[in-house]
């Protein structure tokens, strides 16, 4: 059985149960698990290890426990918005774009060195104008795209699939207001999680 590991922050976490792997939360990891395990019976063990509030440095800090120890065959990573957001909630603790890119690069290099056969998918961080982003919207609108550009750079450097998401959310906002997709400008609604799951699975299935 292949292990598919989903990593990230609260967008991935989505209220998962820390004690029961099959309780993957209410977000896109459950949607990914539903489709993969239905379409490929007995072939996938899908694990969600997203942790709310994580930045790239937090992912790197748990590389042993929550990446290498699980020995995934497939791995998706969605990270970046907290690296900006944490400069505006409480004591500033964000991660500059330069540091974000450097540590992300280190994370991928070490993962590939230890798990040379793992298939890694880099998801684009995204943001919309909403209740969580309105007060500092100019900063979010400037900085999150920089983290997205760095994530794409990482994917291209290492020859990994990059899953664009910002443009997809922007396009959907022409149909319904931003809060229909990201209820606060950061966290997806059910429809927003479906968008992420579809984008990821569309690419993953090319490798199956």
N, C-alpha and C positions, 0 to 999 in steps of 0.2 A: 504494500500500500504506500502511495506517495503522500508526503506531508506538504501541505500548502500553508505557509505562515504569512499572516497579515500583520504588519507593524505600523505604528504611528502614534498619534496623540488621541485626544478625545473623539475626533471624528471617526477614528478606527475603533477605539475603546467602546463607545456607544453603549455604556452601561453593562458591559459583559460581566459574567460571574467569574471572580478570580479563582474559585475553587473547582469549577466544573468546565472543562474545555468545550463541551458541546453547547453550553449556554453562551453563545458568542455575542450577545447584545442585540440591540434593535436596529443596527445599521448595516452598511454594505457588506461586512464580513459574513453576516447571516445570509444575505442574498447570494453572495458568491458561493457559500457552502451549500445552499439549497440547490442551486443549479448544477454545480459540479457533482455533488453526491447523487443527484437524481439522474443526470445524463451519463454518469460513469459509475455505476453501482459498485461499491466495494473497492474502488481505486484510489479514493482520496480521504485523507484525514486533514480536515481544515482547522487550523488553530489561530485564534485571535489573541495577540499580545500587545495591542494598543494600550497606552496608558495616558489618561487625561492629564493635560498640562505639559506633556513631554516636548522638549526641543531636541535639536540634533545632538546636543551634548549628552542628553539623557539616553537617547538610543545608543550612542556609542558606549556609555557607561555600563549598559547591560548587554553588551555584545556576547559575552560568554553565556550568561544565564538564559537569555531570551532569544538568542539567535543560534549560536554554535551548538549549545547543548541539545537543541531540538532537531538539528541536522535536516533542515528543510530541503526538499527537492525543488520547490517553487517558493518564491518570496516576493511580496509586494511591500513597498515602503511609501507612505504618505506622511510627509513632515514639512514644516516650514512656517505655518502661520503663527505658532506660539513664539517662534524666534523673533517675530516682530511684536506680537501682542503683549508679551511679557515686559516690554518697556513701558507699558501704559496701564498696568494693573499692579497696584502695590509698589514696592520698591523696584525700580527699573532693573530687569534681569534678562533682557533680550540678548540675542546673538547676532553680531554684525554679519552682513552678507559675506565678507571675506572669510570670517571664521566658520560660518555655516558651510561654505564651499570646501574649506580645508578639512573640516572634521567629517563631512559627508564623504569626501574622497578617501579619507583614512578608513572609514567604516566599510566602504565597498572594497577597497584593496584587501583589507584583512578578511572579510567574508569570502572573497574569491580565493584567497590563499589557503584558507582552511576548508572551504567547501567549493572546490573547483568546478563541480558539476551543477551547482545550484543555478536555477533560472531566476533572475532578479528583474522585477518590474518597478520602474521609478514613476510614481504618480506626481503630477504637478500640483503644488499647493495653490490655493485659490482663495478669493475673498470677494464679498459683495458689500454694498452699503447696507447697514442694518443697525439695530439697536446697540450691538457690541462694538461697532466700528465707526459710527457716526461722529462721535466727538473728535476722533483723530483720523478722520477719513483720508485726508491728504497724505498722512504718513503711511497708512495701510496701502493706499493706492500707489504709492511710490515704492515701498519696501517689499511687499509681498511679491510683486512681479520680479524683483531682483532675486528673491529666493527661488522663484519658479525658473528663472533663467539659469541659475546655478544648478538646480536639479536637472535641467535639460543638459547642461554642460557635463555633469557627472555621467549621465546616461550615455552621451555621445563619446566621452573619453573612454569609457569601459565597454562600449559596444552593447549597451543594454537597451531594451525597449523603454520608451518614454511615453507615458499616457497623458496627453493634454486634457485638462479639465476646465481651465478658466474660460476659454472661448465657448465651451459647451454650456457653461452656466450663463455666460453673457447672452448667448443666443436664446436660451430658455426664458430669460428675463423679458424678451420681446413678446412672449406669450402670457406670462403672469409676472406679478411683482416679485422682487428679489426674495421677500420673506416666504414666498411659496416654496422656494428651493433651499434657501439657507435661512432658518427662522430668525437668526440674530445677525446674519452677515458672515458667520463663521461655521456654525453647526448645521448640517443638513437636516431637512425634513425627510419624511418617507420618500418623497419624490426625488429629493436631492441624493439620497443614498442609492436610489435606483439608478440614477444617472451615473454615479461613480461605478457601481457594480457592472453596469452594461459596458462602460468604456473599458474597464479592466478585463472582463471576460471576453470581450471581442478580440483583444490582443492575446490573451492567454490561450484561447482555443486554437490559435494558429500554431501553437507549440505542442499541442496534444495529438 
